[in-house]
């Protein structure tokens, strides 16, 4: 009977270890997805800032051209 009791305890421990490993794998996957989303957001913000700078330069160029023409 002691062998059966040992195996039942060992099975519970092994099952618990496997559960922890599975949860850690899912946690790593979720963190990976969140980091990918964060990188994408940083790229989108960078592109938006570059577009805003380009538009500001273009507007200033148009204003100077209009001012030089006497409008």
N, C-alpha and C positions, 0 to 999 in steps of 0.2 A: 504493500500500500504506500510505502514511502516513495517509491519510484513514481507512482501516479501523482502523488501530491507535488513532488518536485517538478514533474513535467507540466502540471497545470500552472504552477507558479512561473516556471520558465516560459511557458507559452504566453502568459499574461505580460511578462516583461518584454518578450520579443514583439508581441503585438503592440505594446505601448511605444517601443522604439521605432517600429515601422510607421506608426501613426505620426510620431514626431517628425520623422524623415519626410513623409508625404506632406505634412503641413509646412515644413521648411521649404520644400521645393515650390509649393504654391506661393509662399511668401516671397521667395526670390523672384518668381515669375511676375508677381504683382509689382514689386519694386522695379523690375526691369521695364515693365510697361509704363509705370509712372515716370521713370527717368526719360524714356523715349518721348512721352508727351511733353515733359518739361523742355527737352531739347528742341522739339518742334515749336513750342511756344516762343522760345528764345529766338529761333530763326525767323518766325513770323514778325515778332516785334522789331528785330533788326531790319528786316526788309521794309516794314512800315516806316521806320525812322529814316531810312535812306530815301524812300519815296517822298516823305515830307520835306527833307532837305532839298531834294531835286526840285520839288514844286516851289519852294521858297526862293531858290536861285532863279528859276524861270520867271516868277512874278517880279522879282527885283529887276531882272533884265528887261522885262516888258515895261516896267515903270520908268526905268532910265531911258529907254528908247523913246517912250511917249514924251518924257520931259525934254529930251533933246530935240524932238520934232516941234516943240512949242505947244503941245496939246495940254 
